[in-house]
Amino acid sequence: MRNIDHVIVGHDGGAGARTGDVFNPNTGQVQARVQLGTQADLDKAVAAALAAQPGWAATNPQRRARVMFAFKALVEKNMDELAHLLSSEHGKVVADAKGDIQRGLEVIEFACGIPHVLKGEYTQGAGPGIDVYSMRQPLGIGAGITPFNFPAMIPMWMFGVAIACGNAFILKPSERDPSVPVRLAELMREAGAPEGILQVVHGDKEMVDAILDHPAIAAVSFVGSSDIAHYVYRRGVEAGKRVQAMGGAKNHGIVMPDADLDQVVADLSGAAFGSAGERCMALPVVVPVGDKTADALREKLIPAIAALRVGVSTDAEAHYGPVVNAAHKQRVENWIQTGVDEGAELVVDGRGFQLQGHEQGFFIGPSLFDRVTPDMQAYKEEIFGPVLQIVRAPDFETALRLPSDHQYGNGVAIFTRNGHAAREFAARVNVGMVGINVPIPVPVAYHTFGGWKRSAFGDTNQHGMEGVKFWTKVKTITQRWPDGGASGDSAFIIPTMG
């Protein structure tokens, strides 16, 4: 049985007292065991980070950028290995796994430009003989707590910017699919990062709490469910840390009567069911405006869903693979039953799906609900599976209110040919990321990612310049160099006073 260990400087690799099972979602069998760390493991990682970080911060940004360039090249060189490893533990198909890695690499590409984005501000002559300038300096040690659904992308979103800014970083990935984060840490070391700059500690709630309480960790970035995000944010802030905590989502796709329905159906097939719906930017709710639009959309969706191929993660023809484990499969199927019990019309039922030769795998067929209403719990909560819900809206204003009033505010999309409707929607909707004829509106790496309401806790978003701001602190210097005249000839004057 394969053992997945921590990546901690000086760690002896011995077996710990507690381990977690890592499944192969295609077969339902345990394929590895991951060490679940203790406070002592975290203390060892922090000690190594404290030893390494001052020298790394003193390394000029251009040299730090060269490590990022080398890391990017190594990840690209090992793309096939990483993608197959990722898909074997998560269950997403290999092509989707490569997309997971590539989207993380795009943030690494942004981090390669760190010498430019770390430049401060300068004002000459702010007062008599007085200049004012600012500099961005690293916080020290940062930590990331990442979810199972993007085991490559989200860690790179966090540690890429944090490390480029001069911080040491401790990553606590999901214990469900921990192997790719371990390989990323190994590749970062191979790229030239000093020992202790990127370390990986595995664990469950015990490790999360240890990270949140550790006095030497200055900032924590988290992605996961909203209830846990709120817990992480509250506990981390109470411990005096800077915290960004991204939570759940229930993204809506508004379909106007003038939309290209064939394109909408093609987009929904990927956005709602891709990666088995295990994405915080999935599109699980579609809101057609008017019954005529709804009926036409439903008629086109049914054969499109029937054509979806569910297969093992190595099946190049599969649209999506299994969900991550048996517990999550049961959770999704329970939500489907809840929707039925609440009175929604189950048009396509994906429960009971079995793949021949892989009957013990964690597979769920695609499901489609119609006539879902906003009072239903199955609408209010995140299902995180291959389930699409149709919520009918009589008009534009009702469609606008649905995502605006929902407890989550991560992403939303509108499908239309009408520029005025799109502009009005984008300006008024109460959601953090908006797509116009774009079903999954994840911003490019040099912009910033983050939702509103219960989708995000904290004031600073992921990656882009918001990420740089999160992982640095600003120091402002006011200076003057007297010209050597007689004492009293050049008294100091506060710049703002004259």
C-alpha positions in Angstrom: 0.0 0.0 0.0 1.4 3.4 -1.1 2.1 5.8 1.8 1.7 9.6 1.1 3.9 11.5 3.5 4.4 15.2 4.4 6.9 17.4 2.7 8.7 18.9 5.8 12.3 19.8 6.1 14.0 17.2 8.4 11.0 14.9 8.5 12.1 11.3 8.8 9.3 9.8 6.8 8.2 7.5 9.5 4.6 6.4 9.8 2.3 8.5 12.0 -0.2 7.3 14.4 -3.2 8.4 12.2 -3.7 7.9 8.5 -6.5 8.5 6.0 -7.6 6.4 3.1 -7.1 7.7 -0.5 -9.5 6.0 -2.9 -9.4 5.3 -6.6 -12.9 6.7 -7.5 -13.0 4.5 -10.6 -12.9 1.3 -8.6 -14.0 2.3 -5.1 -10.8 0.7 -3.7 -8.3 2.2 -1.3 -5.1 2.9 -3.3 -3.0 4.7 -0.7 -2.9 6.0 2.8 -2.0 9.6 3.7 -0.3 10.6 7.0 -2.5 12.8 9.1 -0.2 15.2 10.9 0.0 16.6 14.4 0.9 19.8 16.1 4.5 18.6 16.3 4.6 18.1 12.5 3.3 21.6 11.9 5.8 23.0 14.5 8.6 21.4 12.6 7.4 22.8 9.3 7.1 26.3 10.8 10.6 26.1 12.3 12.0 25.3 8.8 10.0 28.1 7.3 11.2 30.6 9.8 14.8 29.6 9.1 14.4 29.8 5.3 12.1 32.8 4.8 14.4 35.8 5.7 17.0 34.7 3.1 14.3 34.1 0.5 12.8 37.6 1.2 16.3 39.1 0.8 16.7 37.4 -2.6 16.0 40.0 -5.2 12.6 39.7 -7.0 14.2 38.9 -10.3 15.9 35.8 -8.9 12.7 34.7 -7.2 11.0 35.1 -10.6 13.6 32.8 -12.2 12.5 30.1 -9.7 8.9 30.6 -10.9 10.0 30.3 -14.5 11.9 27.1 -13.7 8.9 25.7 -11.7 6.6 26.4 -14.6 8.9 24.6 -17.0 9.1 21.6 -14.7 5.3 21.3 -14.3 4.9 21.5 -18.0 7.5 18.8 -18.5 5.7 16.5 -16.0 2.2 17.4 -17.2 1.2 13.9 -18.2 2.4 12.3 -14.9 0.7 15.0 -12.8 -2.6 14.8 -14.8 -2.8 11.0 -14.5 -1.9 11.1 -10.8 -4.6 13.8 -10.2 -7.3 12.0 -12.1 -6.5 8.7 -10.3 -7.3 10.2 -6.9 -9.9 12.8 -7.8 -11.8 11.0 -10.6 -11.9 13.9 -13.1 -11.0 12.8 -16.7 -7.4 13.4 -17.7 -8.2 16.2 -20.1 -10.0 18.0 -17.2 -7.0 17.3 -14.9 -4.7 18.9 -17.4 -7.0 21.9 -17.4 -6.8 22.0 -13.6 -3.0 22.1 -13.8 -2.9 24.7 -16.6 -5.2 27.1 -14.8 -2.8 27.0 -11.8 0.2 27.5 -14.1 -1.4 30.7 -15.4 -1.1 32.1 -11.9 2.5 31.0 -11.9 3.0 32.9 -15.1 1.6 36.0 -13.4 4.0 35.4 -10.5 6.9 35.3 -13.0 6.3 39.1 -13.4 6.7 39.7 -9.7 9.6 42.3 -10.1 7.2 44.6 -11.8 4.1 44.2 -9.6 6.1 44.7 -6.4 7.3 48.1 -7.4 6.2 50.7 -4.8 5.1 54.3 -5.2 7.3 57.4 -5.0 6.5 61.1 -4.6 9.4 63.6 -5.0 8.9 66.9 -3.2 6.0 66.0 -1.0 7.2 68.8 1.3 10.3 71.1 1.4 13.1 68.7 0.6 10.9 65.8 1.6 10.3 62.6 -0.5 7.8 59.9 0.3 8.0 56.3 -1.0 6.4 52.9 -0.3 7.5 49.3 -0.5 5.7 46.0 -0.4 7.3 43.5 1.9 6.4 39.8 2.6 4.4 38.8 5.6 6.7 36.0 6.7 4.9 32.6 6.7 1.7 32.0 4.8 -0.5 28.9 4.8 -3.1 27.5 2.4 -5.9 25.1 3.1 -7.2 23.7 -0.1 -10.1 21.5 -1.2 -10.3 18.2 -3.1 -11.9 19.5 -6.3 -8.8 21.4 -7.7 -5.7 19.8 -6.1 -3.3 21.5 -8.5 -5.0 24.8 -9.5 -6.0 26.2 -6.1 -2.6 25.4 -4.4 -0.8 27.2 -7.2 -3.2 30.1 -7.0 -2.1 30.5 -3.4 1.6 29.5 -3.1 2.6 31.0 -6.5 1.9 34.5 -5.5 2.9 34.1 -1.8 6.3 32.6 -2.6 7.1 35.1 -5.4 6.4 37.9 -2.9 9.1 36.5 -0.6 7.1 34.5 1.9 7.5 30.9 3.0 4.4 28.8 2.5 2.9 25.8 4.3 0.2 23.9 2.3 -2.5 21.7 3.8 -4.2 20.0 0.9 -7.3 17.9 1.0 -6.5 14.5 2.4 -8.8 13.0 -0.3 -6.3 13.6 -3.2 -3.0 14.7 -1.7 -0.4 13.3 -4.2 -0.3 16.1 -6.7 0.4 18.8 -4.0 3.3 16.7 -2.8 4.7 16.5 -6.3 4.3 20.3 -6.8 6.4 20.9 -3.6 9.1 18.5 -4.9 9.1 20.3 -8.3 9.4 23.7 -6.5 12.4 22.5 -4.7 13.9 21.2 -7.9 13.2 24.6 -9.5 15.6 26.2 -7.0 13.4 27.3 -4.1 15.3 26.9 -0.8 14.3 24.1 1.5 11.5 25.3 3.8 10.0 27.7 1.4 7.2 25.3 0.2 6.2 22.5 2.6 3.2 20.2 2.7 1.4 19.0 5.8 -1.4 16.6 5.6 -4.3 16.3 8.0 -7.9 16.9 9.0 -9.6 19.4 11.3 -6.8 18.9 13.9 -4.2 20.2 11.4 -6.5 23.0 10.3 -7.0 24.3 13.8 -3.2 24.0 14.5 -2.6 26.2 11.4 -5.2 28.8 12.4 -3.8 29.0 16.0 -0.1 29.0 15.2 1.4 32.4 16.2 4.1 32.3 13.6 1.7 31.9 10.6 0.8 35.4 9.5 -1.9 34.7 6.8 -4.2 31.9 5.8 -5.9 31.3 2.5 -8.8 28.8 2.4 -11.1 27.4 -0.2 -14.0 25.0 0.8 -17.6 25.0 1.9 -19.1 28.2 3.3 -19.7 26.9 6.8 -16.1 25.9 7.2 -14.9 29.1 5.4 -16.7 31.1 8.0 -15.2 29.1 10.8 -11.7 29.5 9.3 -12.2 33.2 8.8 -13.5 33.8 12.4 -10.9 31.6 14.1 -8.0 32.9 12.0 -8.9 36.6 12.6 -9.4 36.0 16.3 -5.8 34.7 16.3 -4.6 37.9 14.7 -4.1 36.6 11.2 -4.9 37.9 7.8 -7.5 35.5 6.3 -9.2 35.0 2.9 -11.7 32.2 3.0 -13.6 31.3 -0.2 -16.8 29.3 0.3 -19.5 27.6 -1.6 -21.6 28.6 -4.6 -24.9 28.2 -6.5 -24.1 29.8 -9.8 -27.0 30.8 -12.1 -27.2 31.0 -15.9 -29.9 33.4 -17.1 -31.2 32.6 -20.6 -33.0 35.4 -22.3 -35.6 34.7 -25.0 -33.2 35.9 -27.7 -30.3 33.6 -26.7 -28.8 31.0 -29.1 -30.3 27.9 -27.4 -28.0 25.5 -29.2 -25.0 27.3 -27.9 -26.6 27.5 -24.4 -27.1 23.8 -24.3 -23.6 23.1 -25.5 -22.3 25.4 -22.8 -24.5 23.9 -20.1 -23.3 20.4 -20.9 -19.8 21.3 -19.8 -20.6 23.9 -17.2 -23.2 21.9 -15.3 -21.8 18.4 -15.7 -18.1 18.7 -16.4 -15.8 17.4 -13.6 -19.0 15.7 -12.3 -20.2 19.1 -11.1 -17.5 19.2 -8.4 -16.6 22.9 -9.1 -17.4 26.0 -7.2 -17.7 27.7 -10.6 -20.0 25.0 -12.0 -23.4 26.2 -13.4 -26.0 24.1 -11.6 -29.0 26.5 -12.0 -30.4 27.7 -15.4 -33.0 30.4 -15.4 -34.9 30.6 -18.7 -36.9 33.8 -19.0 -40.5 33.0 -20.1 -42.2 29.6 -20.4 -41.6 29.5 -24.1 -37.9 29.8 -23.6 -38.0 27.2 -20.7 -39.9 24.7 -22.8 -37.6 25.0 -25.8 -34.5 24.8 -23.6 -35.8 21.7 -21.8 -36.6 20.0 -25.1 -33.0 20.6 -26.2 -31.4 19.7 -22.9 -32.9 16.2 -22.6 -31.1 14.6 -25.7 -27.9 16.5 -24.9 -27.8 15.0 -21.4 -28.6 11.6 -22.8 -25.6 12.0 -25.1 -23.2 12.6 -22.2 -20.6 9.8 -21.7 -19.8 9.0 -18.1 -16.6 6.9 -17.9 -13.4 6.2 -16.0 -11.0 9.0 -15.6 -8.7 7.7 -18.3 -11.4 7.4 -20.9 -10.5 10.0 -23.5 -14.1 9.9 -24.8 -15.8 10.5 -21.4 -17.3 13.9 -20.6 -16.8 13.3 -16.9 -15.7 10.6 -14.5 -16.7 9.5 -10.9 -17.1 11.8 -7.9 -14.4 11.7 -5.3 -15.6 9.1 -2.8 -18.6 7.1 -1.6 -19.7 9.6 1.0 -19.9 12.4 -1.6 -21.8 10.2 -4.0 -24.4 9.5 -1.3 -24.6 13.2 -0.5 -25.4 14.1 -4.1 -28.0 11.4 -4.4 -29.6 12.5 -1.1 -30.0 16.0 -2.6 -31.6 14.6 -5.6 -34.2 12.8 -3.4 -34.7 16.0 -1.4 -35.6 17.8 -4.7 -38.1 15.1 -5.5 -39.6 15.3 -2.0 -39.9 19.1 -2.3 -41.9 18.8 -5.4 -39.5 19.6 -8.2 -39.9 17.6 -11.4 -37.1 15.1 -11.9 -36.8 15.0 -15.7 -33.6 12.9 -15.8 -32.6 10.8 -12.9 -28.8 10.0 -12.6 -29.1 7.8 -9.5 -28.3 4.2 -9.8 -25.8 4.6 -12.6 -23.3 1.8 -12.9 -20.4 1.6 -15.3 -19.8 -1.9 -16.6 -16.7 -3.4 -15.1 -16.5 -0.6 -12.5 -19.6 -1.3 -10.5 -18.0 -0.3 -7.2 -16.8 3.1 -8.6 -18.3 6.3 -7.4 -20.3 7.2 -10.6 -23.4 9.3 -10.8 -25.3 9.8 -14.0 -26.4 13.4 -15.0 -29.7 14.6 -13.5 -32.1 17.3 -14.6 -34.8 19.0 -12.6 -37.5 21.3 -13.9 -39.9 23.6 -12.0 -37.5 24.1 -9.1 -38.6 27.1 -6.9 -36.5 29.4 -4.7 -38.1 28.1 -1.5 -36.7 24.6 -2.0 -33.7 23.5 0.1 -32.3 21.7 -3.0 -32.2 25.1 -4.7 -30.8 27.0 -1.7 -27.9 24.7 -1.0 -24.9 23.7 -3.0 -25.2 20.1 -4.4 -21.7 19.9 -5.9 -22.6 17.1 -8.3 -23.8 16.5 -11.9 -27.3 18.0 -11.2 -28.8 20.8 -13.3 -31.9 22.6 -12.0 -34.3 24.7 -14.2 -35.8 27.6 -12.3 -38.3 29.4 -14.5 -38.6 33.2 -14.4 -41.5 35.1 -16.0 -39.4 38.2 -16.8 -35.9 39.8 -16.7 -36.4 41.4 -13.3 -37.3 38.1 -11.6 -34.3 36.5 -13.3 -32.1 39.2 -12.0 -33.4 38.8 -8.4 -32.8 35.1 -8.2 -28.9 35.2 -8.1 -28.9 38.6 -6.4 -31.1 37.3 -3.5 -29.4 33.9 -3.1 -27.1 33.3 -0.1 -24.2 32.6 -2.4 -22.7 35.1 -4.8 -19.8 33.5 -6.5 -20.5 33.5 -10.2 -23.4 34.1 -12.6 -23.9 34.2 -16.4 -26.3 35.7 -18.8 -27.0 34.4 -22.3 -28.3 37.0 -24.7 -27.8 38.8 -28.0 -29.0 42.0 -26.4 -26.1 44.3 -25.4 -28.3 46.6 -23.3 -29.8 43.6 -21.3 -26.3 42.2 -20.7 -24.9 45.6 -19.6 -27.9 46.2 -17.2 -27.5 42.7 -15.8 -23.8 43.0 -15.2 -24.2 46.3 -13.4 -27.0 45.4 -11.2 -26.6 41.7 -10.2 -25.4 41.1 -6.7 -22.7 38.5 -7.5 -18.9 38.8 -7.6 -18.1 37.3 -11.0 -20.2 37.7 -14.1 -20.1 36.0 -17.5 -21.8 37.4 -20.6 -22.3 34.4 -22.9 -19.5 32.8 -20.8 -20.9 30.0 -18.7 -17.9 29.7 -16.3 -16.7 33.3 -15.7 -13.4 32.5 -14.0 -11.1 35.5 -14.5 -7.7 35.2 -16.1 -4.8 35.0 -13.7 -3.8 38.7 -13.9 -7.3 39.7 -12.8 -8.7 38.5 -9.5 -11.0 35.7 -8.4 -13.6 36.1 -5.6 -17.3 35.9 -4.9 -19.6 37.9 -2.6 -21.9 37.1 0.3 -21.4 33.5 1.7 -19.1 32.7 -1.1 -16.2 34.6 0.4 -15.1 35.9 3.8 -12.4 38.5 4.0 -11.6 41.6 2.0 -9.1 40.4 -0.5 -9.5 38.1 -3.4 -7.3 35.3 -4.9 -4.5 35.9 -7.4 -3.8 39.0 -9.6 -3.0 42.2 -7.8 -5.4 41.4 -5.0 -3.3 38.3 -4.3 -0.1 40.4 -4.2 -1.8 42.8 -1.7 -2.9 39.9 0.5 0.5 38.3 0.7 2.4 41.6 1.4 2.3 44.5 3.8 3.0 48.1 2.8 5.7 50.1 4.4 5.8 53.9 3.7 8.9 56.0 4.2 9.1 59.8 4.5 12.6 61.1 4.1 14.6 64.3 3.8 18.3 64.9 3.5 19.2 68.3 5.0 21.6 70.4 2.9 24.0 70.9 5.8 23.0 74.6 6.4 23.1 76.3 9.9 21.0 74.7 12.6 17.4 76.0 12.4 17.6 77.2 8.8 15.5 74.3 7.5 12.9 73.3 10.1 10.9 70.1 9.4 7.5 70.8 8.0 4.9 68.0 7.9 4.2 67.5 4.1 0.4 67.9 4.4 0.8 71.2 6.3 2.6 73.4 3.8 
